[in-house]
Amino acid sequence: DALVHALAERGVAAYGRSGMNVWVPVSDETGAVARLLHAGWAVAPGARFRLDTPPAVRLTVSPLGAADIGPLADAVAAAAGPARPVSFG
């Protein structure tokens, strides 16, 4: 899968065999979903699709074109890591 390969090149583990969905482990599921939405990508939190595994997001990739893969991989790589500290004031 092109997205799995593109994410691996960016140091992000991802899993997907069907070509329909890609599963990406993240450190903070809610934060990753919010960061990706802010970047213009809608993904599903993994909680609905897992029972006893660490946090992850589920990306439906079947409608994506080749031109979408790089920008999505960049956004996922930025969102998948630890939450950034927030300062107020």
PyMOL Python script that loads the backbone (N, CA, C, O; Angstrom):
from pymol import cmd

cmd.read_pdbstr("""\
ATOM      1  N   ASP A   1       0.836  -1.186   0.000  1.00  0.00           N
ATOM      2  CA  ASP A   1       0.000   0.000   0.000  1.00  0.00           C
ATOM      3  C   ASP A   1       0.879   1.247   0.000  1.00  0.00           C
ATOM      4  O   ASP A   1       1.864   1.317   0.735  1.00  0.00           O
ATOM      5  N   ALA A   2       0.534   2.197  -0.797  1.00  0.00           N
ATOM      6  CA  ALA A   2       1.353   3.403  -0.962  1.00  0.00           C
ATOM      7  C   ALA A   2       1.445   4.222   0.316  1.00  0.00           C
ATOM      8  O   ALA A   2       2.514   4.745   0.633  1.00  0.00           O
ATOM      9  N   LEU A   3       0.348   4.344   1.059  1.00  0.00           N
ATOM     10  CA  LEU A   3       0.392   5.140   2.283  1.00  0.00           C
ATOM     11  C   LEU A   3       1.233   4.452   3.351  1.00  0.00           C
ATOM     12  O   LEU A   3       2.001   5.119   4.045  1.00  0.00           O
ATOM     13  N   VAL A   4       1.109   3.145   3.498  1.00  0.00           N
ATOM     14  CA  VAL A   4       1.917   2.409   4.476  1.00  0.00           C
ATOM     15  C   VAL A   4       3.394   2.614   4.169  1.00  0.00           C
ATOM     16  O   VAL A   4       4.192   2.844   5.078  1.00  0.00           O
ATOM     17  N   HIS A   5       3.762   2.531   2.898  1.00  0.00           N
ATOM     18  CA  HIS A   5       5.154   2.742   2.489  1.00  0.00           C
ATOM     19  C   HIS A   5       5.594   4.183   2.758  1.00  0.00           C
ATOM     20  O   HIS A   5       6.687   4.407   3.278  1.00  0.00           O
ATOM     21  N   ALA A   6       4.759   5.150   2.412  1.00  0.00           N
ATOM     22  CA  ALA A   6       5.099   6.562   2.628  1.00  0.00           C
ATOM     23  C   ALA A   6       5.255   6.869   4.115  1.00  0.00           C
ATOM     24  O   ALA A   6       6.129   7.645   4.500  1.00  0.00           O
ATOM     25  N   LEU A   7       4.422   6.273   4.940  1.00  0.00           N
ATOM     26  CA  LEU A   7       4.548   6.482   6.382  1.00  0.00           C
ATOM     27  C   LEU A   7       5.824   5.839   6.915  1.00  0.00           C
ATOM     28  O   LEU A   7       6.496   6.416   7.770  1.00  0.00           O
ATOM     29  N   ALA A   8       6.163   4.652   6.420  1.00  0.00           N
ATOM     30  CA  ALA A   8       7.407   3.994   6.841  1.00  0.00           C
ATOM     31  C   ALA A   8       8.611   4.866   6.515  1.00  0.00           C
ATOM     32  O   ALA A   8       9.553   4.945   7.304  1.00  0.00           O
ATOM     33  N   GLU A   9       8.585   5.517   5.361  1.00  0.00           N
ATOM     34  CA  GLU A   9       9.678   6.421   4.991  1.00  0.00           C
ATOM     35  C   GLU A   9       9.791   7.591   5.962  1.00  0.00           C
ATOM     36  O   GLU A   9      10.857   8.192   6.090  1.00  0.00           O
ATOM     37  N   ARG A  10       8.701   7.913   6.643  1.00  0.00           N
ATOM     38  CA  ARG A  10       8.683   9.024   7.603  1.00  0.00           C
ATOM     39  C   ARG A  10       8.835   8.536   9.041  1.00  0.00           C
ATOM     40  O   ARG A  10       8.699   9.311   9.988  1.00  0.00           O
ATOM     41  N   GLY A  11       9.120   7.233   9.192  1.00  0.00           N
ATOM     42  CA  GLY A  11       9.337   6.666  10.517  1.00  0.00           C
ATOM     43  C   GLY A  11       8.082   6.347  11.294  1.00  0.00           C
ATOM     44  O   GLY A  11       8.125   6.221  12.518  1.00  0.00           O
ATOM     45  N   VAL A  12       6.961   6.213  10.600  1.00  0.00           N
ATOM     46  CA  VAL A  12       5.677   5.940  11.255  1.00  0.00           C
ATOM     47  C   VAL A  12       5.229   4.527  10.896  1.00  0.00           C
ATOM     48  O   VAL A  12       5.118   4.183   9.719  1.00  0.00           O
ATOM     49  N   ALA A  13       4.974   3.711  11.917  1.00  0.00           N
ATOM     50  CA  ALA A  13       4.453   2.364  11.690  1.00  0.00           C
ATOM     51  C   ALA A  13       2.992   2.458  11.277  1.00  0.00           C
ATOM     52  O   ALA A  13       2.227   3.241  11.841  1.00  0.00           O
ATOM     53  N   ALA A  14       2.613   1.662  10.297  1.00  0.00           N
ATOM     54  CA  ALA A  14       1.223   1.628   9.836  1.00  0.00           C
ATOM     55  C   ALA A  14       0.944   0.242   9.282  1.00  0.00           C
ATOM     56  O   ALA A  14       1.850  -0.454   8.822  1.00  0.00           O
ATOM     57  N   TYR A  15      -0.322  -0.148   9.332  1.00  0.00           N
ATOM     58  CA  TYR A  15      -0.705  -1.490   8.920  1.00  0.00           C
ATOM     59  C   TYR A  15      -1.960  -1.414   8.068  1.00  0.00           C
ATOM     60  O   TYR A  15      -2.890  -0.668   8.376  1.00  0.00           O
ATOM     61  N   GLY A  16      -1.977  -2.182   7.009  1.00  0.00           N
ATOM     62  CA  GLY A  16      -3.150  -2.258   6.154  1.00  0.00           C
ATOM     63  C   GLY A  16      -2.893  -3.227   5.028  1.00  0.00           C
ATOM     64  O   GLY A  16      -1.862  -3.147   4.360  1.00  0.00           O
ATOM     65  N   ARG A  17      -3.814  -4.141   4.809  1.00  0.00           N
ATOM     66  CA  ARG A  17      -3.635  -5.144   3.762  1.00  0.00           C
ATOM     67  C   ARG A  17      -4.659  -5.035   2.645  1.00  0.00           C
ATOM     68  O   ARG A  17      -4.386  -5.421   1.508  1.00  0.00           O
ATOM     69  N   SER A  18      -5.820  -4.519   2.959  1.00  0.00           N
ATOM     70  CA  SER A  18      -6.916  -4.566   1.996  1.00  0.00           C
ATOM     71  C   SER A  18      -6.880  -3.446   0.970  1.00  0.00           C
ATOM     72  O   SER A  18      -7.506  -3.554  -0.084  1.00  0.00           O
ATOM     73  N   GLY A  19      -6.150  -2.364   1.266  1.00  0.00           N
ATOM     74  CA  GLY A  19      -6.190  -1.200   0.394  1.00  0.00           C
ATOM     75  C   GLY A  19      -7.358  -0.282   0.696  1.00  0.00           C
ATOM     76  O   GLY A  19      -7.521   0.759   0.061  1.00  0.00           O
ATOM     77  N   MET A  20      -8.175  -0.673   1.672  1.00  0.00           N
ATOM     78  CA  MET A  20      -9.317   0.163   2.049  1.00  0.00           C
ATOM     79  C   MET A  20      -9.013   1.036   3.255  1.00  0.00           C
ATOM     80  O   MET A  20      -9.375   2.212   3.289  1.00  0.00           O
ATOM     81  N   ASN A  21      -8.342   0.452   4.249  1.00  0.00           N
ATOM     82  CA  ASN A  21      -8.066   1.170   5.493  1.00  0.00           C
ATOM     83  C   ASN A  21      -6.622   0.972   5.914  1.00  0.00           C
ATOM     84  O   ASN A  21      -6.002  -0.046   5.605  1.00  0.00           O
ATOM     85  N   VAL A  22      -6.095   1.964   6.627  1.00  0.00           N
ATOM     86  CA  VAL A  22      -4.759   1.876   7.209  1.00  0.00           C
ATOM     87  C   VAL A  22      -4.895   2.188   8.694  1.00  0.00           C
ATOM     88  O   VAL A  22      -5.583   3.131   9.085  1.00  0.00           O
ATOM     89  N   TRP A  23      -4.229   1.385   9.507  1.00  0.00           N
ATOM     90  CA  TRP A  23      -4.252   1.507  10.964  1.00  0.00           C
ATOM     91  C   TRP A  23      -2.921   2.089  11.395  1.00  0.00           C
ATOM     92  O   TRP A  23      -1.870   1.535  11.074  1.00  0.00           O
ATOM     93  N   VAL A  24      -2.951   3.207  12.125  1.00  0.00           N
ATOM     94  CA  VAL A  24      -1.727   3.885  12.545  1.00  0.00           C
ATOM     95  C   VAL A  24      -1.728   4.039  14.065  1.00  0.00           C
ATOM     96  O   VAL A  24      -2.541   4.787  14.607  1.00  0.00           O
ATOM     97  N   PRO A  25      -0.824   3.338  14.759  1.00  0.00           N
ATOM     98  CA  PRO A  25      -0.699   3.541  16.201  1.00  0.00           C
ATOM     99  C   PRO A  25      -0.255   4.975  16.497  1.00  0.00           C
ATOM    100  O   PRO A  25       0.597   5.524  15.799  1.00  0.00           O
ATOM    101  N   VAL A  26      -0.832   5.568  17.525  1.00  0.00           N
ATOM    102  CA  VAL A  26      -0.501   6.940  17.921  1.00  0.00           C
ATOM    103  C   VAL A  26      -0.341   6.992  19.436  1.00  0.00           C
ATOM    104  O   VAL A  26      -0.832   6.118  20.150  1.00  0.00           O
ATOM    105  N   SER A  27       0.340   8.009  19.915  1.00  0.00           N
ATOM    106  CA  SER A  27       0.511   8.133  21.362  1.00  0.00           C
ATOM    107  C   SER A  27      -0.737   8.705  22.029  1.00  0.00           C
ATOM    108  O   SER A  27      -1.012   8.400  23.189  1.00  0.00           O
ATOM    109  N   ASP A  28      -1.483   9.520  21.315  1.00  0.00           N
ATOM    110  CA  ASP A  28      -2.678  10.177  21.855  1.00  0.00           C
ATOM    111  C   ASP A  28      -3.741  10.181  20.764  1.00  0.00           C
ATOM    112  O   ASP A  28      -3.700  10.991  19.837  1.00  0.00           O
ATOM    113  N   GLU A  29      -4.684   9.270  20.891  1.00  0.00           N
ATOM    114  CA  GLU A  29      -5.697   9.085  19.849  1.00  0.00           C
ATOM    115  C   GLU A  29      -6.526  10.343  19.608  1.00  0.00           C
ATOM    116  O   GLU A  29      -6.682  10.771  18.464  1.00  0.00           O
ATOM    117  N   THR A  30      -7.052  10.930  20.661  1.00  0.00           N
ATOM    118  CA  THR A  30      -7.888  12.121  20.516  1.00  0.00           C
ATOM    119  C   THR A  30      -7.093  13.279  19.937  1.00  0.00           C
ATOM    120  O   THR A  30      -7.577  13.990  19.055  1.00  0.00           O
ATOM    121  N   GLY A  31      -5.884  13.471  20.424  1.00  0.00           N
ATOM    122  CA  GLY A  31      -5.033  14.545  19.920  1.00  0.00           C
ATOM    123  C   GLY A  31      -4.675  14.358  18.460  1.00  0.00           C
ATOM    124  O   GLY A  31      -4.669  15.321  17.692  1.00  0.00           O
ATOM    125  N   ALA A  32      -4.374  13.117  18.065  1.00  0.00           N
ATOM    126  CA  ALA A  32      -4.025  12.846  16.669  1.00  0.00           C
ATOM    127  C   ALA A  32      -5.207  13.133  15.751  1.00  0.00           C
ATOM    128  O   ALA A  32      -5.042  13.729  14.687  1.00  0.00           O
ATOM    129  N   VAL A  33      -6.401  12.707  16.167  1.00  0.00           N
ATOM    130  CA  VAL A  33      -7.601  12.971  15.361  1.00  0.00           C
ATOM    131  C   VAL A  33      -7.801  14.476  15.217  1.00  0.00           C
ATOM    132  O   VAL A  33      -8.087  14.963  14.123  1.00  0.00           O
ATOM    133  N   ALA A  34      -7.654  15.210  16.309  1.00  0.00           N
ATOM    134  CA  ALA A  34      -7.849  16.665  16.271  1.00  0.00           C
ATOM    135  C   ALA A  34      -6.796  17.347  15.400  1.00  0.00           C
ATOM    136  O   ALA A  34      -7.124  18.241  14.620  1.00  0.00           O
ATOM    137  N   ARG A  35      -5.525  16.930  15.527  1.00  0.00           N
ATOM    138  CA  ARG A  35      -4.467  17.545  14.713  1.00  0.00           C
ATOM    139  C   ARG A  35      -4.674  17.258  13.228  1.00  0.00           C
ATOM    140  O   ARG A  35      -4.452  18.131  12.390  1.00  0.00           O
ATOM    141  N   LEU A  36      -5.097  16.042  12.900  1.00  0.00           N
ATOM    142  CA  LEU A  36      -5.342  15.717  11.494  1.00  0.00           C
ATOM    143  C   LEU A  36      -6.546  16.476  10.955  1.00  0.00           C
ATOM    144  O   LEU A  36      -6.523  16.934   9.813  1.00  0.00           O
ATOM    145  N   LEU A  37      -7.588  16.617  11.750  1.00  0.00           N
ATOM    146  CA  LEU A  37      -8.749  17.390  11.315  1.00  0.00           C
ATOM    147  C   LEU A  37      -8.354  18.843  11.076  1.00  0.00           C
ATOM    148  O   LEU A  37      -8.777  19.451  10.093  1.00  0.00           O
ATOM    149  N   HIS A  38      -7.550  19.393  11.969  1.00  0.00           N
ATOM    150  CA  HIS A  38      -7.067  20.768  11.809  1.00  0.00           C
ATOM    151  C   HIS A  38      -6.232  20.915  10.531  1.00  0.00           C
ATOM    152  O   HIS A  38      -6.220  21.978   9.910  1.00  0.00           O
ATOM    153  N   ALA A  39      -5.535  19.840  10.146  1.00  0.00           N
ATOM    154  CA  ALA A  39      -4.722  19.854   8.926  1.00  0.00           C
ATOM    155  C   ALA A  39      -5.550  19.557   7.672  1.00  0.00           C
ATOM    156  O   ALA A  39      -5.019  19.565   6.561  1.00  0.00           O
ATOM    157  N   GLY A  40      -6.855  19.295   7.847  1.00  0.00           N
ATOM    158  CA  GLY A  40      -7.723  19.072   6.694  1.00  0.00           C
ATOM    159  C   GLY A  40      -7.995  17.617   6.358  1.00  0.00           C
ATOM    160  O   GLY A  40      -8.507  17.319   5.280  1.00  0.00           O
ATOM    161  N   TRP A  41      -7.658  16.701   7.271  1.00  0.00           N
ATOM    162  CA  TRP A  41      -7.866  15.274   7.028  1.00  0.00           C
ATOM    163  C   TRP A  41      -8.799  14.704   8.094  1.00  0.00           C
ATOM    164  O   TRP A  41      -8.560  14.880   9.289  1.00  0.00           O
ATOM    165  N   ALA A  42      -9.849  14.029   7.670  1.00  0.00           N
ATOM    166  CA  ALA A  42     -10.767  13.384   8.606  1.00  0.00           C
ATOM    167  C   ALA A  42     -10.369  11.921   8.758  1.00  0.00           C
ATOM    168  O   ALA A  42     -10.271  11.192   7.771  1.00  0.00           O
ATOM    169  N   VAL A  43     -10.140  11.497   9.992  1.00  0.00           N
ATOM    170  CA  VAL A  43      -9.799  10.109  10.296  1.00  0.00           C
ATOM    171  C   VAL A  43     -10.682   9.651  11.445  1.00  0.00           C
ATOM    172  O   VAL A  43     -11.292  10.469  12.134  1.00  0.00           O
ATOM    173  N   ALA A  44     -10.748   8.353  11.647  1.00  0.00           N
ATOM    174  CA  ALA A  44     -11.568   7.809  12.727  1.00  0.00           C
ATOM    175  C   ALA A  44     -10.691   7.431  13.911  1.00  0.00           C
ATOM    176  O   ALA A  44      -9.623   6.845  13.731  1.00  0.00           O
ATOM    177  N   PRO A  45     -11.133   7.760  15.122  1.00  0.00           N
ATOM    178  CA  PRO A  45     -10.408   7.268  16.289  1.00  0.00           C
ATOM    179  C   PRO A  45     -10.497   5.745  16.325  1.00  0.00           C
ATOM    180  O   PRO A  45     -11.538   5.171  16.004  1.00  0.00           O
ATOM    181  N   GLY A  46      -9.423   5.107  16.709  1.00  0.00           N
ATOM    182  CA  GLY A  46      -9.377   3.648  16.687  1.00  0.00           C
ATOM    183  C   GLY A  46     -10.191   2.963  17.761  1.00  0.00           C
ATOM    184  O   GLY A  46     -10.447   1.763  17.661  1.00  0.00           O
ATOM    185  N   ALA A  47     -10.607   3.690  18.789  1.00  0.00           N
ATOM    186  CA  ALA A  47     -11.312   3.079  19.922  1.00  0.00           C
ATOM    187  C   ALA A  47     -12.522   2.254  19.484  1.00  0.00           C
ATOM    188  O   ALA A  47     -12.821   1.225  20.090  1.00  0.00           O
ATOM    189  N   ARG A  48     -13.207   2.689  18.454  1.00  0.00           N
ATOM    190  CA  ARG A  48     -14.397   1.957  17.985  1.00  0.00           C
ATOM    191  C   ARG A  48     -14.048   0.643  17.310  1.00  0.00           C
ATOM    192  O   ARG A  48     -14.917  -0.211  17.137  1.00  0.00           O
ATOM    193  N   PHE A  49     -12.778   0.467  16.922  1.00  0.00           N
ATOM    194  CA  PHE A  49     -12.386  -0.691  16.128  1.00  0.00           C
ATOM    195  C   PHE A  49     -11.427  -1.627  16.856  1.00  0.00           C
ATOM    196  O   PHE A  49     -10.936  -2.586  16.261  1.00  0.00           O
ATOM    197  N   ARG A  50     -11.153  -1.368  18.125  1.00  0.00           N
ATOM    198  CA  ARG A  50     -10.185  -2.191  18.856  1.00  0.00           C
ATOM    199  C   ARG A  50     -10.756  -2.586  20.206  1.00  0.00           C
ATOM    200  O   ARG A  50     -11.643  -1.921  20.740  1.00  0.00           O
ATOM    201  N   LEU A  51     -10.229  -3.686  20.755  1.00  0.00           N
ATOM    202  CA  LEU A  51     -10.666  -4.138  22.068  1.00  0.00           C
ATOM    203  C   LEU A  51      -9.590  -3.912  23.122  1.00  0.00           C
ATOM    204  O   LEU A  51      -9.841  -3.268  24.140  1.00  0.00           O
ATOM    205  N   ASP A  52      -8.406  -4.432  22.884  1.00  0.00           N
ATOM    206  CA  ASP A  52      -7.369  -4.370  23.910  1.00  0.00           C
ATOM    207  C   ASP A  52      -6.015  -4.070  23.279  1.00  0.00           C
ATOM    208  O   ASP A  52      -5.037  -4.781  23.511  1.00  0.00           O
ATOM    209  N   THR A  53      -5.971  -3.020  22.489  1.00  0.00           N
ATOM    210  CA  THR A  53      -4.722  -2.605  21.850  1.00  0.00           C
ATOM    211  C   THR A  53      -4.490  -1.128  22.140  1.00  0.00           C
ATOM    212  O   THR A  53      -5.413  -0.414  22.531  1.00  0.00           O
ATOM    213  N   PRO A  54      -3.269  -0.677  21.952  1.00  0.00           N
ATOM    214  CA  PRO A  54      -2.957   0.734  22.226  1.00  0.00           C
ATOM    215  C   PRO A  54      -3.705   1.687  21.291  1.00  0.00           C
ATOM    216  O   PRO A  54      -4.283   1.253  20.294  1.00  0.00           O
ATOM    217  N   PRO A  55      -3.695   2.980  21.610  1.00  0.00           N
ATOM    218  CA  PRO A  55      -4.378   3.978  20.787  1.00  0.00           C
ATOM    219  C   PRO A  55      -3.891   3.961  19.338  1.00  0.00           C
ATOM    220  O   PRO A  55      -2.722   3.697  19.059  1.00  0.00           O
ATOM    221  N   ALA A  56      -4.809   4.247  18.436  1.00  0.00           N
ATOM    222  CA  ALA A  56      -4.500   4.272  17.006  1.00  0.00           C
ATOM    223  C   ALA A  56      -5.570   5.083  16.292  1.00  0.00           C
ATOM    224  O   ALA A  56      -6.606   5.411  16.869  1.00  0.00           O
ATOM    225  N   VAL A  57      -5.308   5.401  15.039  1.00  0.00           N
ATOM    226  CA  VAL A  57      -6.325   6.006  14.187  1.00  0.00           C
ATOM    227  C   VAL A  57      -6.515   5.122  12.964  1.00  0.00           C
ATOM    228  O   VAL A  57      -5.600   4.421  12.532  1.00  0.00           O
ATOM    229  N   ARG A  58      -7.708   5.171  12.427  1.00  0.00           N
ATOM    230  CA  ARG A  58      -8.049   4.388  11.243  1.00  0.00           C
ATOM    231  C   ARG A  58      -8.289   5.353  10.095  1.00  0.00           C
ATOM    232  O   ARG A  58      -9.116   6.260  10.187  1.00  0.00           O
ATOM    233  N   LEU A  59      -7.557   5.143   9.019  1.00  0.00           N
ATOM    234  CA  LEU A  59      -7.675   5.996   7.837  1.00  0.00           C
ATOM    235  C   LEU A  59      -8.282   5.185   6.704  1.00  0.00           C
ATOM    236  O   LEU A  59      -7.762   4.127   6.352  1.00  0.00           O
ATOM    237  N   THR A  60      -9.370   5.666   6.131  1.00  0.00           N
ATOM    238  CA  THR A  60      -9.935   5.041   4.943  1.00  0.00           C
ATOM    239  C   THR A  60      -9.221   5.644   3.748  1.00  0.00           C
ATOM    240  O   THR A  60      -9.342   6.839   3.477  1.00  0.00           O
ATOM    241  N   VAL A  61      -8.477   4.809   3.037  1.00  0.00           N
ATOM    242  CA  VAL A  61      -7.603   5.305   1.979  1.00  0.00           C
ATOM    243  C   VAL A  61      -8.079   4.952   0.577  1.00  0.00           C
ATOM    244  O   VAL A  61      -7.503   5.426  -0.402  1.00  0.00           O
ATOM    245  N   SER A  62      -9.112   4.137   0.460  1.00  0.00           N
ATOM    246  CA  SER A  62      -9.537   3.694  -0.867  1.00  0.00           C
ATOM    247  C   SER A  62      -9.918   4.829  -1.810  1.00  0.00           C
ATOM    248  O   SER A  62      -9.690   4.690  -3.012  1.00  0.00           O
ATOM    249  N   PRO A  63     -10.488   5.954  -1.340  1.00  0.00           N
ATOM    250  CA  PRO A  63     -10.833   7.013  -2.294  1.00  0.00           C
ATOM    251  C   PRO A  63      -9.680   7.962  -2.627  1.00  0.00           C
ATOM    252  O   PRO A  63      -9.856   8.875  -3.434  1.00  0.00           O
ATOM    253  N   LEU A  64      -8.508   7.767  -2.025  1.00  0.00           N
ATOM    254  CA  LEU A  64      -7.403   8.701  -2.235  1.00  0.00           C
ATOM    255  C   LEU A  64      -6.721   8.492  -3.580  1.00  0.00           C
ATOM    256  O   LEU A  64      -6.603   7.368  -4.066  1.00  0.00           O
ATOM    257  N   GLY A  65      -6.279   9.583  -4.162  1.00  0.00           N
ATOM    258  CA  GLY A  65      -5.477   9.520  -5.373  1.00  0.00           C
ATOM    259  C   GLY A  65      -4.000   9.539  -5.014  1.00  0.00           C
ATOM    260  O   GLY A  65      -3.638   9.808  -3.868  1.00  0.00           O
ATOM    261  N   ALA A  66      -3.154   9.256  -5.983  1.00  0.00           N
ATOM    262  CA  ALA A  66      -1.709   9.218  -5.751  1.00  0.00           C
ATOM    263  C   ALA A  66      -1.182  10.552  -5.231  1.00  0.00           C
ATOM    264  O   ALA A  66      -0.248  10.575  -4.429  1.00  0.00           O
ATOM    265  N   ALA A  67      -1.761  11.651  -5.673  1.00  0.00           N
ATOM    266  CA  ALA A  67      -1.299  12.976  -5.241  1.00  0.00           C
ATOM    267  C   ALA A  67      -1.619  13.252  -3.773  1.00  0.00           C
ATOM    268  O   ALA A  67      -1.029  14.150  -3.173  1.00  0.00           O
ATOM    269  N   ASP A  68      -2.545  12.491  -3.188  1.00  0.00           N
ATOM    270  CA  ASP A  68      -2.920  12.689  -1.787  1.00  0.00           C
ATOM    271  C   ASP A  68      -1.966  12.000  -0.812  1.00  0.00           C
ATOM    272  O   ASP A  68      -1.894  12.380   0.356  1.00  0.00           O
ATOM    273  N   ILE A  69      -1.239  10.996  -1.281  1.00  0.00           N
ATOM    274  CA  ILE A  69      -0.455  10.144  -0.385  1.00  0.00           C
ATOM    275  C   ILE A  69       0.622  10.925   0.365  1.00  0.00           C
ATOM    276  O   ILE A  69       0.709  10.817   1.588  1.00  0.00           O
ATOM    277  N   GLY A  70       1.431  11.695  -0.324  1.00  0.00           N
ATOM    278  CA  GLY A  70       2.506  12.449   0.320  1.00  0.00           C
ATOM    279  C   GLY A  70       2.001  13.440   1.353  1.00  0.00           C
ATOM    280  O   GLY A  70       2.470  13.426   2.491  1.00  0.00           O
ATOM    281  N   PRO A  71       1.050  14.309   0.987  1.00  0.00           N
ATOM    282  CA  PRO A  71       0.528  15.256   1.974  1.00  0.00           C
ATOM    283  C   PRO A  71      -0.134  14.576   3.178  1.00  0.00           C
ATOM    284  O   PRO A  71       0.010  15.042   4.308  1.00  0.00           O
ATOM    285  N   LEU A  72      -0.854  13.482   2.941  1.00  0.00           N
ATOM    286  CA  LEU A  72      -1.470  12.774   4.059  1.00  0.00           C
ATOM    287  C   LEU A  72      -0.402  12.145   4.946  1.00  0.00           C
ATOM    288  O   LEU A  72      -0.499  12.216   6.171  1.00  0.00           O
ATOM    289  N   ALA A  73       0.602  11.538   4.351  1.00  0.00           N
ATOM    290  CA  ALA A  73       1.682  10.932   5.137  1.00  0.00           C
ATOM    291  C   ALA A  73       2.396  11.981   5.979  1.00  0.00           C
ATOM    292  O   ALA A  73       2.736  11.723   7.133  1.00  0.00           O
ATOM    293  N   ASP A  74       2.625  13.153   5.414  1.00  0.00           N
ATOM    294  CA  ASP A  74       3.255  14.235   6.183  1.00  0.00           C
ATOM    295  C   ASP A  74       2.389  14.628   7.377  1.00  0.00           C
ATOM    296  O   ASP A  74       2.893  14.802   8.487  1.00  0.00           O
ATOM    297  N   ALA A  75       1.086  14.766   7.142  1.00  0.00           N
ATOM    298  CA  ALA A  75       0.172  15.169   8.213  1.00  0.00           C
ATOM    299  C   ALA A  75       0.081  14.097   9.294  1.00  0.00           C
ATOM    300  O   ALA A  75       0.068  14.414  10.484  1.00  0.00           O
ATOM    301  N   VAL A  76       0.019  12.838   8.889  1.00  0.00           N
ATOM    302  CA  VAL A  76      -0.058  11.753   9.867  1.00  0.00           C
ATOM    303  C   VAL A  76       1.230  11.682  10.677  1.00  0.00           C
ATOM    304  O   VAL A  76       1.187  11.503  11.894  1.00  0.00           O
ATOM    305  N   ALA A  77       2.367  11.818  10.019  1.00  0.00           N
ATOM    306  CA  ALA A  77       3.648  11.786  10.735  1.00  0.00           C
ATOM    307  C   ALA A  77       3.713  12.898  11.778  1.00  0.00           C
ATOM    308  O   ALA A  77       4.220  12.684  12.879  1.00  0.00           O
ATOM    309  N   ALA A  78       3.210  14.069  11.445  1.00  0.00           N
ATOM    310  CA  ALA A  78       3.211  15.184  12.391  1.00  0.00           C
ATOM    311  C   ALA A  78       2.226  14.952  13.532  1.00  0.00           C
ATOM    312  O   ALA A  78       2.481  15.368  14.662  1.00  0.00           O
ATOM    313  N   ALA A  79       1.105  14.294  13.248  1.00  0.00           N
ATOM    314  CA  ALA A  79       0.056  14.110  14.250  1.00  0.00           C
ATOM    315  C   ALA A  79       0.243  12.870  15.114  1.00  0.00           C
ATOM    316  O   ALA A  79      -0.312  12.803  16.211  1.00  0.00           O
ATOM    317  N   ALA A  80       1.002  11.897  14.655  1.00  0.00           N
ATOM    318  CA  ALA A  80       1.086  10.607  15.342  1.00  0.00           C
ATOM    319  C   ALA A  80       1.950  10.631  16.588  1.00  0.00           C
ATOM    320  O   ALA A  80       1.805   9.768  17.453  1.00  0.00           O
ATOM    321  N   GLY A  81       2.835  11.591  16.698  1.00  0.00           N
ATOM    322  CA  GLY A  81       3.760  11.633  17.823  1.00  0.00           C
ATOM    323  C   GLY A  81       3.116  12.149  19.090  1.00  0.00           C
ATOM    324  O   GLY A  81       1.904  12.359  19.149  1.00  0.00           O
ATOM    325  N   PRO A  82       3.939  12.350  20.102  1.00  0.00           N
ATOM    326  CA  PRO A  82       3.410  12.849  21.374  1.00  0.00           C
ATOM    327  C   PRO A  82       2.777  14.227  21.228  1.00  0.00           C
ATOM    328  O   PRO A  82       3.162  15.014  20.363  1.00  0.00           O
ATOM    329  N   ALA A  83       1.829  14.495  22.063  1.00  0.00           N
ATOM    330  CA  ALA A  83       1.171  15.805  22.043  1.00  0.00           C
ATOM    331  C   ALA A  83       2.185  16.888  22.357  1.00  0.00           C
ATOM    332  O   ALA A  83       3.067  16.717  23.199  1.00  0.00           O
ATOM    333  N   ARG A  84       2.043  17.991  21.670  1.00  0.00           N
ATOM    334  CA  ARG A  84       2.940  19.125  21.906  1.00  0.00           C
ATOM    335  C   ARG A  84       2.501  19.873  23.157  1.00  0.00           C
ATOM    336  O   ARG A  84       1.303  19.992  23.418  1.00  0.00           O
ATOM    337  N   PRO A  85       3.454  20.378  23.931  1.00  0.00           N
ATOM    338  CA  PRO A  85       3.069  21.170  25.100  1.00  0.00           C
ATOM    339  C   PRO A  85       2.335  22.441  24.680  1.00  0.00           C
ATOM    340  O   PRO A  85       2.656  23.045  23.656  1.00  0.00           O
ATOM    341  N   VAL A  86       1.377  22.827  25.458  1.00  0.00           N
ATOM    342  CA  VAL A  86       0.604  24.033  25.178  1.00  0.00           C
ATOM    343  C   VAL A  86       0.925  25.057  26.253  1.00  0.00           C
ATOM    344  O   VAL A  86       0.934  24.747  27.444  1.00  0.00           O
ATOM    345  N   SER A  87       1.186  26.273  25.816  1.00  0.00           N
ATOM    346  CA  SER A  87       1.424  27.330  26.801  1.00  0.00           C
ATOM    347  C   SER A  87       0.296  28.347  26.718  1.00  0.00           C
ATOM    348  O   SER A  87      -0.202  28.657  25.635  1.00  0.00           O
ATOM    349  N   PHE A  88      -0.087  28.845  27.840  1.00  0.00           N
ATOM    350  CA  PHE A  88      -1.155  29.829  27.915  1.00  0.00           C
ATOM    351  C   PHE A  88      -0.583  31.119  28.474  1.00  0.00           C
ATOM    352  O   PHE A  88       0.151  31.114  29.462  1.00  0.00           O
ATOM    353  N   GLY A  89      -0.930  32.226  27.827  1.00  0.00           N
ATOM    354  CA  GLY A  89      -0.519  33.521  28.353  1.00  0.00           C
ATOM    355  C   GLY A  89       0.621  34.032  27.690  1.00  0.00           C
ATOM    356  O   GLY A  89       1.091  35.121  28.021  1.00  0.00           O
TER     357      GLY A  89
END
""", "prot")
cmd.dss("prot")
cmd.show_as("cartoon", "prot")
cmd.util.cbc("prot")
cmd.orient("prot")
